[in-house]
Amino acid sequence: MSLVNAHNEWDPLEEMIVGVAENARVPSPDPGLFALDYCEHHESQDEIPSGPYSERVVTEAHEDLEAFVDLLKGEGVTVRRPDITEHAKPFSTPDWQTDGEYNYCPRDVILPIGQTVIETPMALRSRFFEPFAYKEILLDYFRSGAKWISAPKPRLLDDTYRVRPESGLPLANLEPVFDAANVMRVGKDILYLVSCSGNELGGQWLQQILGDEYRVHFIRGAYEGTHIDTTVMVVRPGLVVLNPERIREDQIPPVFKDWDVIWAPEMGDTGYAWDYPRASIWQGMNFIMINPDLAVINDQQSPLIREIEKRGVQVAPLRMRQARTLSGGFHCVSVDVRRRGTLEDYSA
């Protein structure tokens, strides 16, 4: 029986991969890292603060991940972790050389849909070989009967990236490129955010791979920064949290047209370790559902917690102190591989 079975964001959780903070670092400068992550704060890629994160950042992130894992295990969830990797080691393709970043955000790396798990063609060179940290886990899933595929590896040449373009996205549409966190599963409806971490060709490739059983909905012109999970978060069928700074009422995805919408309240700032954060304050709405009646939310987000609880959902508040430094809240640092449920059509 396949160990992979994930059709949405809320069915009762049975197995999850949670990231690790060890050896987290900022990669060496390159055109993509600058164009997609750092050009807002620096004039040239040589100013990128490459190197390891401070011991305090890594220690606090590790402690918060371990507390999250303990909660999951207490709810009967099987938890797997990626291999701890030495990210400072350089690697190359025939076209470029770089080094790594971290294994903190498995949400970006692998995408389970149904009983298929997809290694995604991520936007940053530094994350090109990040799936290797999950190989033993993926082999177990494959042996259990899951389908395991990898998207075509992108070349990520210099012209893939554009620094502060006058129009269009910094990520060019030259080949399929997307992070798994650009995707949100709502049964047969798959939301795909077109942004700096996912281009049009990436969404087209995903639709072709998934076939007619699924409908990939492109979200354009809402949030073009990176991932979907600080803009749209699904609680359960009929209830969704939307970011009021990024989505207008006339932009609500059609699958949610008859749903109850929580417009995310003001977020509490969890702080960050540098002069500027890697993630916006909206990292606070990056939560995970253990089941339709239990959410794990950053403990600093009291207004959001109250809004969720008003809808009859229990909340487990936990610390995630370095979410803005490392760009990863509870949804980012985990990937739900198996949930107890079947494929449903929620827009029928």
C-alpha positions in Angstrom: 0.0 0.0 0.0 1.4 3.4 -1.0 2.8 5.5 1.9 2.0 8.5 -0.2 -1.6 9.7 -0.2 -2.3 13.4 -0.1 -5.3 15.0 -1.8 -5.7 18.3 0.1 -4.3 20.4 3.0 -6.7 19.2 5.8 -7.5 15.5 5.9 -6.3 13.7 9.0 -2.5 13.6 8.9 -0.7 10.3 9.1 2.8 11.0 7.8 4.9 14.2 7.5 8.4 15.2 6.6 9.8 17.9 8.8 12.9 19.9 7.8 16.2 20.3 9.8 18.1 23.5 10.6 21.6 22.0 10.9 24.2 23.7 8.6 21.8 26.3 7.3 23.6 29.0 5.4 23.2 31.7 2.7 24.6 30.4 -0.6 27.4 32.0 -2.6 26.3 34.9 -4.8 24.9 34.1 -8.2 22.5 35.9 -10.6 19.4 33.9 -9.5 20.0 34.4 -5.8 20.4 38.1 -6.3 17.4 38.6 -8.7 15.0 36.5 -6.7 16.0 37.0 -3.1 18.4 39.9 -2.5 18.2 42.7 -5.1 15.6 44.5 -3.0 18.2 45.0 -0.2 21.5 45.2 -2.1 22.9 47.0 -5.1 25.0 44.1 -6.4 25.2 40.3 -5.9 28.6 40.7 -4.2 26.8 42.2 -1.2 24.8 39.1 -0.5 25.6 38.0 3.1 26.8 34.6 2.1 27.9 32.1 4.8 26.5 30.2 7.7 23.6 31.6 9.8 24.5 32.4 13.4 24.6 29.7 16.1 21.6 31.4 17.8 19.5 31.3 14.6 20.2 27.6 14.0 19.8 26.6 17.6 16.4 28.3 18.0 15.2 26.9 14.7 16.3 23.4 15.7 14.5 23.7 19.1 11.3 24.9 17.5 11.4 22.2 14.9 11.8 19.6 17.6 8.8 20.9 19.5 6.8 20.7 16.3 7.9 17.1 15.8 7.0 16.2 19.4 3.5 17.6 18.9 3.1 15.7 15.6 4.2 12.4 17.2 1.8 13.1 20.1 -1.0 13.2 17.5 0.0 9.8 16.1 1.8 11.2 13.0 4.8 9.4 11.6 7.6 12.0 11.1 10.5 11.7 8.8 13.5 14.0 8.5 15.9 14.7 5.6 19.6 13.8 5.9 21.8 16.4 7.5 23.9 17.8 4.7 27.1 19.9 4.5 25.8 22.7 2.4 29.1 24.6 2.1 30.4 22.0 -0.2 30.6 23.4 -3.8 28.9 21.6 -6.7 28.4 22.4 -10.4 26.7 21.6 -13.7 28.4 22.2 -17.1 27.0 25.8 -16.9 27.7 27.1 -13.4 29.0 26.4 -9.9 27.5 27.2 -6.5 27.0 25.7 -3.1 23.9 24.8 -0.9 21.5 26.5 1.4 19.6 24.2 3.9 17.2 21.4 4.3 14.8 23.5 6.4 11.9 23.8 4.0 10.9 20.4 2.5 7.7 22.0 1.3 9.7 23.6 -1.6 11.4 20.4 -2.7 8.9 17.6 -3.1 5.2 17.7 -4.0 2.9 14.8 -3.1 -0.3 14.8 -5.1 -2.5 11.7 -4.7 -0.2 8.7 -4.6 2.5 10.5 -6.7 5.5 12.4 -5.3 7.2 14.9 -7.6 10.7 16.3 -7.2 10.2 19.9 -8.4 12.4 22.0 -10.7 13.3 24.6 -8.2 14.2 28.2 -9.1 17.5 28.6 -7.3 20.8 27.0 -8.3 21.8 26.5 -4.7 18.8 24.1 -4.3 19.5 22.0 -7.4 20.6 18.9 -5.6 18.5 19.4 -2.4 16.3 16.4 -3.2 19.3 14.1 -2.5 18.7 14.7 1.2 15.4 12.9 0.8 16.5 10.0 -1.4 16.1 7.3 1.3 12.7 8.5 2.2 11.7 8.7 -1.5 13.0 5.1 -2.0 10.8 3.9 0.8 7.8 5.6 -0.8 8.6 4.1 -4.1 9.0 0.6 -2.6 5.5 1.0 -1.0 3.9 1.5 -4.4 3.9 5.3 -4.7 4.7 6.8 -8.1 8.0 8.8 -7.9 8.9 11.2 -10.6 11.3 14.2 -11.1 10.5 17.2 -13.2 13.0 17.9 -16.0 16.1 19.5 -14.4 16.3 23.1 -15.5 19.5 24.5 -16.8 19.1 27.8 -14.9 21.3 29.8 -17.2 21.9 33.4 -16.5 19.1 34.6 -18.8 16.6 32.7 -16.5 16.9 35.6 -14.2 16.2 39.3 -14.6 17.2 41.9 -12.0 14.4 44.5 -11.3 12.7 44.1 -14.7 10.6 47.0 -15.9 7.8 44.5 -16.7 7.2 40.9 -16.1 8.7 38.7 -13.5 12.4 38.3 -12.5 12.0 34.6 -13.3 11.9 34.2 -17.1 9.6 31.7 -18.9 12.3 29.7 -20.7 11.8 26.2 -19.2 9.6 24.7 -16.5 10.7 26.1 -13.2 8.7 26.0 -9.9 9.0 25.2 -6.2 6.5 22.8 -4.7 5.4 25.5 -2.4 3.9 27.4 -5.4 1.2 24.7 -5.3 -1.9 24.2 -3.0 -4.0 21.0 -3.2 -7.8 21.3 -3.0 -8.8 17.9 -4.2 -9.2 17.9 -8.0 -8.4 21.6 -8.0 -4.7 22.5 -7.9 -3.8 26.1 -7.3 -0.5 27.3 -8.9 1.0 30.7 -8.1 2.8 32.3 -10.9 5.7 34.2 -9.2 9.4 34.6 -8.8 9.6 30.9 -7.8 7.2 29.4 -10.4 6.8 30.4 -14.0 4.0 29.7 -16.6 5.8 26.7 -18.1 6.1 25.1 -14.7 2.3 25.2 -14.2 1.8 23.9 -17.8 4.2 21.0 -17.1 2.3 20.1 -13.9 -1.1 20.1 -15.7 0.3 17.8 -18.4 1.7 15.4 -15.9 -1.4 15.3 -13.7 -3.8 14.9 -16.7 -7.5 15.5 -17.0 -8.3 14.2 -13.5 -7.0 17.5 -12.1 -7.6 21.2 -12.9 -4.5 23.4 -12.4 -5.7 27.0 -11.7 -3.1 29.7 -12.4 -3.1 32.5 -9.9 -1.6 35.6 -11.6 -1.1 39.2 -10.4 -1.8 38.5 -6.8 1.6 37.9 -5.1 4.7 37.6 -7.2 7.3 37.2 -4.4 7.6 33.5 -3.9 5.2 30.9 -2.6 1.5 30.5 -2.3 1.3 29.7 1.4 1.5 33.2 2.8 -1.3 34.3 0.5 -3.8 31.4 0.5 -4.2 28.9 3.3 -6.9 26.3 3.4 -8.4 25.2 6.7 -11.0 22.7 5.6 -13.7 22.3 3.0 -15.6 25.6 3.0 -13.1 27.7 4.9 -10.0 29.5 3.6 -7.7 32.2 4.9 -6.7 34.8 2.3 -4.2 37.6 2.5 -6.0 41.0 2.2 -2.9 42.8 1.0 -2.4 40.4 -2.0 -5.8 39.2 -3.1 -8.8 41.3 -3.9 -12.3 40.0 -3.7 -12.5 39.8 -7.5 -9.3 37.7 -7.5 -10.6 35.0 -5.2 -9.9 31.6 -6.9 -13.2 30.2 -8.3 -12.9 27.0 -6.2 -13.5 29.2 -3.1 -16.5 31.2 -4.6 -19.0 29.7 -2.1 -16.5 29.3 0.8 -16.3 31.2 4.0 -13.3 33.5 3.8 -11.2 34.6 6.7 -9.4 37.8 5.6 -6.1 37.4 7.6 -5.9 39.9 10.4 -2.8 41.9 11.2 0.2 39.7 11.8 2.4 39.7 14.9 6.1 40.2 14.1 8.2 37.3 15.2 11.4 39.2 14.6 14.5 38.4 12.5 18.2 38.2 12.9 19.5 40.6 10.3 18.9 44.2 9.4 16.1 42.9 7.1 14.0 39.8 7.0 14.1 37.1 4.3 10.3 36.6 4.7 7.5 39.1 5.0 5.4 39.6 8.1 2.8 37.4 6.4 4.9 34.4 7.3 2.6 34.5 10.3 -0.3 32.9 8.4 1.9 30.0 7.4 0.1 27.3 9.4 -0.5 23.5 9.0 -3.6 21.5 9.6 -3.3 18.2 11.5 -6.9 17.5 10.7 -9.9 19.6 9.9 -10.4 20.4 13.6 -6.7 21.1 14.7 -4.3 23.7 13.3 -0.7 24.4 14.3 -0.1 28.2 14.2 2.7 30.4 15.3 2.1 31.4 18.9 2.6 35.1 18.2 -0.4 35.3 15.9 -3.2 35.8 18.5 -5.7 37.6 16.2 -5.4 34.8 13.6 -5.7 32.1 16.2 -8.9 33.8 17.5 -10.4 33.9 14.0 -9.6 30.3 13.4 -11.0 29.2 16.8 -14.3 31.2 16.1 -14.9 28.6 13.3 -14.7 25.7 15.8 -11.1 24.8 15.0 -8.8 24.0 17.9 -5.3 25.6 17.7 -2.0 24.3 19.0 0.2 27.4 19.3 3.9 26.8 18.9 7.0 28.9 18.7 8.7 29.5 15.3 11.2 32.2 16.2 13.3 32.2 13.0 10.5 32.0 10.5 11.3 35.4 9.0 15.1 34.9 9.1 15.0 31.4 7.4 11.9 32.1 5.4 9.8 29.2 6.7 6.8 28.8 9.0 5.0 25.6 9.9 3.7 24.9 6.4 7.0 25.6 4.8 9.1 23.4 7.1 6.9 20.4 6.6 5.3 18.4 3.8 2.3 16.3 4.4 2.9 13.0 2.6 0.0 10.9 3.8 -3.5 12.0 4.9 -6.4 9.7 5.5 -8.9 10.6 2.8 -9.8 10.2 -0.9 -9.8 12.4 -4.0 -12.8 14.7 -4.0 -14.1 17.5 -6.2 -14.8 20.5 -4.0 -16.0 22.8 -6.8 -18.6 20.4 -8.3 
